[in-house]
Amino acid sequence: MIPCITDSHIDELQVKTGLVFDPERRQAIKEFVDIQACPGSGKTTLVAAKLILLAKSWKQSTSGLCVLSHTNVAKNEIISRLERDENGRKLLSYPHFIGTIQEFVNRFLALPFCRTKCIKIQRIDDDFCLNYIDSKLSWKARRYLDGKPKASISDLQVRYVGGAFEKVIPGFKKTSTSDSFRNLYLIKEAMLKEGLFFYREMFEYAKAYLDINPNVIKAIQSRFPLALVDEMQDTSIVQDEIINKLFSYRGVALQRLGDADQAIFSGGEEESNNSYNDLQLQVINTSHRFNPSVAALASRLSTNKVALSSTHLVYNAQPHTIYIVDEQSRSRVLSAFAKLCANNLPLDERHPIKAVGGVGKTKPEGLTIKHYFSNFEKCNSSKNFKPEKMIEYFRRAQKITACNSDGYRMVLEGIRRLLPIAGYEYVPISQLKSMIKDSPKRNEINQNIIKIQNSVLNDSNTWGDNIKDLLTDLGLLDKYTVLTDFISYVAPSAITDDEVVSANMYVEKINDRDIYIEVDTIHSVKGETHSATLLLETQFYEYDVHQVLDYIIGVKSTTPTGVRKPKFMKQLYVAMTRPKHLIGIAIDESRFPEAKRAIAISNGWNVVDLTVGN
């Protein structure tokens, strides 16, 4: 029996936490209806509140809540909220599950299927698979794929089609006798033999498991009579199909939350809309993040025509600015935006300033972030930390001084990477913490972690002894041979963390105020809050800002059509809903005629021409 949440329950939680839930949010907490929650609406707070209230009245000991998210960031945010509440903490262990869709599918569907079919699973890791394929690729196959712009080695995967598995060989629609086909085919055969898989392939095994064993659906529904899916807009077609097959049944309470206007992660064959993004959903349109002037401008880019509103009581109109640039002045836009921020942002503002663009990958042609900021390297983003060696997790943990729990979590990330390499299931951090807590060796494990964290990580012998002690207490020493590569010693990099971060950071001192602007891709900043955001026009076949310029300046309001325009609209919507105070946009002078500049000014924009004086 699923507990009923009433207004009195919500009132009690408000008194306890100091939170306030308006009628729209109360309805989302009390009912199991799909929600479109706008940027900055406090969706995570709402989800955590609902889970805490459900946990307080949950009586069943063998069935629980299933909470799925699209990313580890969203999952960890939910978990951190639950950890602070005595009832919320009940949800962090059996019979409940809180994790990513990938973790859920691996644990309950894909890995059980692989065990029944004796399919070896050594490692599930896109980056590792790509490096493996690249290292085995013949020069003929490489040259062949270079001539096929729509073919990628990332497509070298297994698919489950019509009740059978087939290998997708990129660049080929059918079997071929060519050397390139044979090279790619043999690489995939070797990957299967060694147990190396892309994340996406686990969903194919999950589909097969559900196909051959329908009782799995009943078992999962019995275990999880309630499912809540966060970030639903980013689910792919195959993820959406699995979620619907498992949880869209009478007797199972399913609620999906997200924002279809921010659906920017799908791509390739996963392009088509899913069963969530196509619906007219119950909307929460009030944001705690940005001021009313940001809300007014960003609303123009809502594909679903959501009129954003702000909980900020004062309408403090800011000088939101469109910068006109050309090839000579493009590199000056960061300085111009820094001056705007220095003169308009509150002195006590602590959220970052960021400059973002759609295309971060360096290309000789087209227009990318690097054309505005030559130092930019996507791999230097602070979010891209996924080292090849275990020791780097301990080095990063040593540099985290803000909170001991953050350093411990970083070490656990490294330990979690050990498990699939050793042949075990990939587990979420919360489950790993529980496993260590319940282990009879928990004291020894934690003492070893502390010992390694406090050691000087520049001596191979000391590292070798310490990591063997840790593996012994973790019960993984017998897997030493297969773990050797990941746990082997590597000397510290000559580049420090600070230098890596600064590689993507523009810094300027203005009127005795240091302005830092971090440069990143739009995809990387999704979910973040900035004090100010500068949107840099980039090119993916077409120029993104130019394609939706009429919406930005308030000329058009119809739903965009075509192949790329809707995608650009959603990307730019994500960018323009990050800042609390200020929006900046850079566009080339050739794509912003005089007539449109006048319209932009009359509709709430400042326009600054940086090409003057070139």
ZIVEN-V303894 format. One line per field, one symbol per residue. psi: psi as a letter, one per 30 degrees, with the letter a starting at -180 (. if undefined). A space follows every 10 residues. Layout:
BEGIN
psi=???
END
This chain:
BEGIN
psi=kkkkkleeee eeeeeefglk kleeeeeeee likkkjklkg fheeeeeeee eeeeeegkfk ffkakjjkle leeeeeeeee eeffkeeeff fglkglkjal eeeeeeefde eeeeefghkk jekjjeeeee eeeeffklee eeeeefgiff kkfffilkkj khglklkjjk fkflklglee eeeeeeeeee eeefhkllee fefeeeeeef efiffeeeee eeeifkkkkl hffgkleeee eeeeeefilk fkjkkkkajf fgigfllbfg ellafefflj lkkjgkkfel leeeeeeeff gjeghkjklk fkfkjiklik kkkklaeefe ffeeeeeeee eeffkkfgkf llkkkllejf kkkflaklef fejffkkefg kffgjilfke ffeeeeeffj fekeeeeeee eeeeeefeef efglkkllee eeeeeeefkf geeeeeeeee eeefljhgje eeeeeeeeee eeffggefge effeeeflkk lkkfkleeee effgkkkkkj hgkkkkjkkl leefgkflkl ekkkkkklkj elkeeefgef eeggelglkk laefeeeeee eeeeefgeke ekkkkkkkef gileefeeee efggkkkkjf fkg.
END
